[in-house]
Structure formats: structure tokens, C-alpha cells
Amino acid sequence: MITLAAAAPCPCGSLKSYGACCGKYHSGAASAESAEKLMRSRYCAFVLRDGAYLLSTLAEENRSGFDAESIAQDTTRWTGLEIVESVAGGVLDQTGIVEFIARFEENGKKHQLHERSNFERRDGKWFYVDGVFPGEKRLEAPAKAGRNDPCPCGSGKKFKKCCG
């Protein structure tokens, strides 16, 4: 695991210090208040190779296939995070979606991971459930979705209250 000084800029790109941002979640002093904050703290945990935090914020039903020990050995150099879109996932929500692009370097080559992640609040805490990889194509609601139809993004809200 890599350690970072509390006063250092947070790797998640929030423009806050690590201690005032993701550091408080990693230390257990606080829990992420929103799906986006959990997403940012998980990205930061990948940067710092904190497999224990990644495991603790992963939905329980998906933990068996996750190897927290391998995160410490990973040589990926994470170089930036861009939040493309957040749907729900606020302090009063039970579910949220965060679409992001994480940039990284491996073996001297630049890459990016583009994911649309699903989060759920369980017993007051946010957890990463799963995600899909939309690639370069943005996920858009189909033109045939009516204003009162369920939103195709999977938020559980009506289209007009979500992506419409």
C-alpha cells in the first residue's frame, strides 16, 4: 500500500487535500455520503493500492471473487479521474449510478477505463455493486421512452425525473 500525507492533493481530483477528502473514508473516520464520493474514494484506493478499503466498500455478494491482496502488488499507474455523470446517489437516495473515465498507464502505454457503476446504500453505507463498460459511446435513453416510463438507466425513477 502507498501512503499519502494528509495535506497532499487528493488523487480523486476533488481539489481538496487527501485528509479532507478520501483520507477520512480510508481511515474509517467517516463513510462516503454519496455514490459519487464513494466512487472517488474507491478510485483513490486503487491509486494507493488499498485493497482492504476496496473490499470493504464492495457489495457483499461480489466479495468472493475479489482479491484484495493482489491490489498491493499492482503496478498500474493511475493518472486521473473524470466523472462523466452522476444519477441519483445523494444523501436521500438508496441507489446511484456514476459514470466515469479513469486514466492509467501500464507498460509505458496510456489507457482509460470507462465505466457506468451501480451503487447501493445498505444500512446507511454506500457500496459499489457492479458496472458496465459503455466504451466511447454514451448511454442515452432511447427516443421512445415516455416521460412517465421507468428510466432506462436503471435508477428506478421515472424518465422525466431522471435522464429525461
Secondary structure, DSSP 8 states (H G I E B T S, - for coil): -----TTSB-TTSSSSBTTTTHHHHHTTSS--SSHHHHHHHHHHHHHHT-HHHHHHTB-GGG-TT--HHHHHH---EEEEEEEEEEEE-STT-SEEEEEEEEEEEETTEEEEEEEEEEEEEETTEEEEEEEE--TTS-----TT--TTSB-TTSSSSBGGGTT-
